[in-house]
Amino acid sequence: MLDARLILDPDLHVADVDRRTFGSFVEHMGRCVYTGIFEPGHPEADDDGHRRDVLALAREMGVTLVRYPGGNFVSGYRWEDGVGPREDRPTRLDAAWHSLETNAHGLGEFVTWARKADIEVNLAMNLGTRGVLEALDLHEYCNHPGGTYWSDLRIAHGHPEPFGIRMWCLGNEMDGPWQMGHKTAEEYGRLAAETARALRMVDPDLELVACGSSGRGMPTFGEWEATVLELAYDQVDRISAHAYYDEVDAGDLGSFLASAVDMEAFISEVVATADHVGAKLRSSKRIDISFDEWNVWYQPDLEVPTEDWPVAPRIAEDTYDVADAVVVGSLLITLLRRSDRVTTACQAQLVNALAPIRSEPGGPAWRQTSFYPFAQAARFARGKVLAVQAITPSYECARFGATPVVHAVATHDPDRDEVVVFVVNRHVDEPVSLTLGIRAFPDHRVVEHLTLSDPDVRAVNTEDDPLRVVPRQVEVTQRDGDDEQVLLPPVSWNVVRLRRP
């Protein structure tokens, strides 16, 4: 058995836990919207056509913010198509996912759904095939109280109160050649700056996110961020980062379980670039990161329709196993560890398309294995993120070489006097005896240890067996003296709560 140790101290903290860390993403991709959150005629549909079973799972998951409506979809989207009477809305070709978009569910319906779920909307604007004027029109429709063309049109559409959307994405993955309206860094940086400047003339308090690189492996990574920020630094608040991981691309299970090593490097490099630009511009302003697309996604298995134009086809409906869930947990640990600069994050996506929630048309909805790390982190991470000191053995993996076996973060909630440790054992074979050094938290003891693991790391949840993989309580093993000790199974996600008895 391997041994590791974590040292916890309330005086050593990174930042406050930002509730926007627990964001999600709803794109008009595959069945995320249609037969996902929206399915009129379903036994669980409410009066607006929203599935109550999916809505309940989104609440249970603890989602705080949702980025909408894309994604690649947004770069060809006319938001005006999805407002007003449904019978008057046009059906369009969606080139991004080679599908038909009926526009039966649009902006107003999504804001209505988000309010039911008590979720903040993060709205993405089309800066691929559209520009400054269309962005201003969209903002006016959403946020102006009334007395203007677009705001009065919103009122006429049955939404008398402004939507009050504060956070806006200035396009999506504009560095990607696959993106409609793909631009160079200079072209996009100038457009983002012009759009942001115009929006701030209407509302100076908006939070604006510029497009960063769509992946760390892009040939223009780093240079893209530097150029965009030099042009738009004073006008934006955050720059985006996107990352997806899968075992096929990683090459082996050990490398896949270490995916967060890449994410941590990605974050550090974007921070370094942003701070370099800030110093070059002699600016006291700090640009943070919106990690608004992240997840496990088996992109080599992606199949997009190529011949016909179906409505809501099955695209990217990955089924996640135990190993996938552990990687999701490890990525969440990274996002929390970097709460000093990652102030928004969105797991992509919420339902059906590479999602923690699955649903069937006319049928049930259920939790994938990846649902649980997100839900537990959203529930238990409160207060301050601690700068955990880890003493851990390493293991060798093909992609990263010597890699820490234990990956962990902890939060401290002074109001509840509770410390919560989120920890992953990456080792494919060996359990870990983990000692929690809590001398700075006198009288605290482990009151609960939850683990998600299975002897079969390929175990999954399905429509027929939706509870095959669930977190389970572990018998609490306490140790004499100032420390506590817990056992981490191989390939496991763990939540350890400590309080005064």
N, C-alpha and C positions, 0 to 999 in steps of 0.2 A: 504493500500500500504506500502511496505517495503522501508526503506531508507538505502543508503550506500554511502560511500565516498572513493574516490581515491585521493591520494596526489602524485603529479608529480613534479620532480625536475631534471633538466639537470645535476646537479652535482652528483646525486645518480644514477649511472649506473652499470650494471652487466658486460657487454661486448659489443663488436661490434656485430651487426647482421651478422651471418655467412650464406652466401648464400647457403651453403651445407645443411642447415637446411631443405631446400625445395626439398629434394631428393625423388625419387620414386623407384620402384622395378619392374623389368620385369623378371618373371620366366617362364620356360617351364612347366607351370601348367595350365591345362584346356585350355581355349581359350584366354589366355593372349597374346601369340605370334600369333598362327594360328587363323585367323579370328578376331584377335585383332589388333595388329600393322601391321600384314602381311596377305594379302589376294589377291594373283594374280587373275585377272579376275573380281575383284570387280569394279563397276563403278567409284569408287574413287581411284583405285589403280594407283600408278605412274609406271614408267618404271622398278623399282626394286621390284614391288609387294607390296609396303607399302601403307597403306590406308591414303590418304591425309586428310580425315575428322578426323581420330584419331590423326594424327600428328598435325593438327591445334588445336585440343582440348588440347593436351599435351603442346603446346606452350602457349595457353591461360591460362592454369593452372599454368604456371610459374615454371615448373619443372626444376631444375638446374643440377641434377645428378641422374643417374639411376644405381642401383645395378643389376647385370646380371651374370649368367643365373639362379641363385637360391641362397638360398632356398634348400629344400630337394632334388630337382632335381640334384643339382651340385655334390652330393656325389656319384653318379653313372655315371657321365658324362665323356665321352671321347671328349675333345674339338676338337680333330683331325677329328672327324666324321662330323663336321659342317663347314669344309673349303674345298676349291677346287670345281671342277665342280659338280653341283647338281646331275647329272646322275650317278656319281661315289660314292655318299654318301650312307652309309648303313642305313637301318632302324633298330632301336634297341628297345628292351623292356625297358620302364622306370618303374622300380619297385616302385619308390617313389609315383607316382600317378596312377599306374597300367594302363599305356597308351602306345601307340606306338609313338615313336619319329622318325619322318621321316628325321630329320636333313636338311630339305629344307631351314630352316632359322638358320644360325649359327653365328659365331663370326664376320666375315667380314660384313655380312648383318646387324648385330646389330650396329656395329660401324658406318656403313653408315647411318643407321636410326638416330642414336644419333647426328651425325654431321648435318643432316638436321634440327634437332630440336634444335641445339645449346646446347646440353646437355652433361655434362661430364660423362664418363663411369667409374663405380666402378666395377671392375671385381672380381668375386669370383672364387677361385681355389678349385679343388677337393682334399681335404686332408682326405676324408673318405676312398675311395678305391684306392687312388693314393698317390704319395709322392713327395719328393724333386726334383727328376729328371724331372718328368712331369711338375712340376711348373716352373722349369728353361726353359724347352722347350717352354711352353706357353708364358713366358715373352719374350723369344728371338723372337718368331714369331710375337708378338705384337709390341715390342719396338725397336728391334735392326735395324739400318738403312739398312744393307745389307752386303753381303759378307760371310754369314754363311748359314748353311743348312736351318734352320727354317726361317730366315729372307728372304733368296732368294725364299723360297717356298711361303711366303706371297706376295712377288713381282710378282711371277709367277701366283698367284691367282688374280691378278688385283689390288693390293694395294701397289703401289710403295712407298708411304710415311708411316713411322711408325705410329702406332695408338697413341703412346704417353700416355698410361694409367699410371696414377700416383698412384691411390689408389687401393689396392688389399685386398680382404678378404681371410684370411688363413683358408678356410673351412667354414662350416655352422653347427651350433647347434650340435657340436660334443659331447655335454653332453647328448643328447637325445637318449634313447634306440631305437627310431624309425628310427634313422639315419643310413644309410648304412655306415659301418666302424666306428660305435660308439666306443668311446674310454674313458678310465678313464682320469681324469685330468692330471695325471702324463704322460700317454702315449701321450695325445694331446699336452700338454705344451712342451714336448721335441720335438715333430714333428714340432710344430709351430716355435719353436726357431731355429731348424735346417734349416727349409725352409726359414725363414726370414734371417738368417745369410748367406745362399747361395745366395739369391736374392740380398742382399746388397753387396756381393762381385762383382756382375755385375753392380748394380746401387744403390749406397748408399742413394740416395735421394727419394726412394720410400716411400709411406705412407702405412703402413701395419696394418691391423686390426686383432686382435686375437679374437677367439670365446669366448664370455662370456656365461653365462647361457642363455638357450632358454626361460626362464621365471623365475619370482621371486618366483613362487611356486615350483620350482624344489627342490627335497630333498637335492641336493648338492649345492644349491645356496649359494654364499659367499665363501664356501670352494673351489668351482671350480675356481672362479676368483682368489682367493689367491694363489692356487697351480699353475695355469697356468701362472700368472704374476711372481711368484717367479722364474719360469723356463725361461720366455721369456721377462722379463721386459725391458732389454736393447735393444732387437731386434725389438719391436713393438711400435706403436704410439698410438693406440686406442684399446679398448676392446668393444665388441659388447654387446648390450642389445636388447631383443625382448619382446614385450608385445602386447597382443590382449585382447579386452574387448567386452562383449556383455551383453544384458539385461537379457538373460536367466541365465547366470552364476552369474550375479550381484544379481538377485533375485527379484528386484523391480526397478521401474523407477527412484526413488530418488537415490538409490545406484548406478545405471548405470550412471546417470548424474554426479556422483562424482568420476568416474573412474580415473580421473587424480590424485586424492589423492594417489592412489596406484602407479601411474607412478612416482610421485614426490618422494615417499619413495624409490622406486626402484633405481632411479638415485642417491639419497643421499647415499644409502647403497653401491652401486658399487663404487662411489667416495671415500667413507670412506675406503673400502677394498683396492682399488688401492693405495691410499695415505699411508695406513698402510704398504703395501708391499714396496713402495718407501722408507719410513722411515727405515724399517727393512734392506733394501739393502744399506742404506746411499746414495741414489741416489737423485740428484737434478732434475732429469727428471720428467715430469708430464705426466701421462697417461690420455687421455681424452676418452669420450664415443662416439661410433658410434651406435646410436639407429636406426639400419638399418632394423628393421622390427617393425612396429607399425600400428595399425588400430583398427576399430571395425570389428569383424569377428565372425559370428554365427557358431562357430565350432560344437556345438551339431547338427546342421543341415547338416554338411558336409557328402556328399555321394560320395564315390570313387568307380569306377567300380571294381567288384570283379571276374567276370566270363570271359568276353571277354576282348580284348585289343584294345579299340577304339583310333582313332586319335583325339586329341583335344576335349575330352568330356567336357560337362558342369559341371565344378567343382567349388564349392564355389562362385556361382554367386549371392551373397547377394544383395537384393534390400534395399537401405537405406532410412529411413524415416527422419523426422525432428529431432527427438530425437537423432538418430545416428549422424546426421550432427553436432548437438550441442556438442556431446561428442568428435567428431573429432576436432572441434574447441578448446575445452578445452584441449585436448592432445597437440595441436599445441601451445597453450598458455604456457603449461608446458615446452615444448621443448625450446621455446624462453626464458622463465624465467631462464632456466638453461644453457643458452648459454655460461656461463663461463666454462662449462665442456662438454656439449653435442655439439660437433663441426661438427657432421654429423648426418643426420637422413633421413630415407627412409620410406615413407608410402607404405605399401604393400597391393595391387599391383596397377599397373597403369590402366589396361584394363580388364574388365570382371570378373576376379577372385578377389573377395573382393575389388572392385575397384571403384574409383570415376567416371570412364568413362565406359560406356557400349556400345556394338556394336552388330549388328546382321549380320550373314553371308549374303552377298548380299544386306543387308539393311542399315539402318541409324546407326549413332552413336549419343549418347546424354550424357548429364551431370547428374549424380546422385546428390542428395542433398549434399552429402559429398564433391562434387567438389568445392563448393563455399567457404567454410572457408579456404581451402588450397589455392585456387587461390587468394583470397583477402589478406591473410597473405603474400603470396609470392610477391604480387604486392606492398603492402603498407608498409611492415616492412623494414625500411631502417635506416642506421645510427647506433645508439646505443640503446641497450635494457636498459630501465630504471628500477630501483629497485622500483617498485610501492608499496606504502604503502596503504593497504586496510583496511578500517573500515567497516565491513559488518556483518549483522545478520547471524545467523546459522539456519540450519534446521536439523531435525533428520532423518537419514536413517539407515536401518537395518545393513548395512555392515560397515559403518564408524562412526556411531554415529553422534555427532554434527559436521556439515560440513558447511563451508562458502557458503553462497548463491551466492555471486559474486566471480568469478574467472577471473583475469585480468592480462594483461601485457601491456606495452606501449613502443613505440620506438620513438626516436627523431632523425630527420635528420637535422643536422645543415645547410647543403648545401641548402636545400629547406625550412628551418625554419618551419618544420612541425612536429607536434606530432600526433601520431596515437595510439589510445587506442583500444585494442582487448579485448572484455569482454563478458562473458557468464553469463546469469542468470540461475542458476540451479533449481530454485524453480519450482515445477510442477504446482502451482496454482497462485502464487502472482507475479504481476509486481514489479519492483524496480525503485524507483526514485534515480538515481545515480548522485551525485554531484562530479564534477571534480575540485579538488583543484589545481589551476594553477597559484598561486601567483608568482611562479618562472618563469612563462612564461607570462610576462606582455603583454597585448594587443592581446593575442591569443584568438580566438573564434572558436566555433564549426562551421565548414563550410560544413560538411557532416556527416550524420548518416545513416548507412546502417544496416539493421537487417534481419536476416533469422529466421522466426518463422511462426507459423500457429496455428489457433485454434484447428486444428487436428494434434497432434504431430505424427500421423501415416501416414500423407500425404507423398507420394513418387512421383518421376518422372518416367515415363515409356516411352516405344517406342511410344505409342499412345498419351501420354500427357507429353511430355518431359519438359515442362515449368510450371508444376503444382506448384512446389516450387522453387522460386528464391528470391534472396535478394531484398529488396525494400527500397526505400528512405523514411526516416522518417522526418517529418517536424521538423526543428531545433528550439528548445525552449531554448532561452538564459535567463540568470539570471543577475540581476544587481549586481554590485560589482566585486570581483576578481574571482569568481567561475562560472562554467558553469554547466548546469543540463540537463540530458537526461533521457528518460524513457525506461527501458528494459522490454520487454514483458516476461511472463513466458516461460521457456524452449526456450531460444533464444541465438543466436550468433550475436554479434554486432561489427561493426567497426565504430569508431568515430574519425574523422579527425579534427585537430585544426590548424589554421593558423592565421596570422594577416590578417584582412580584406583588 
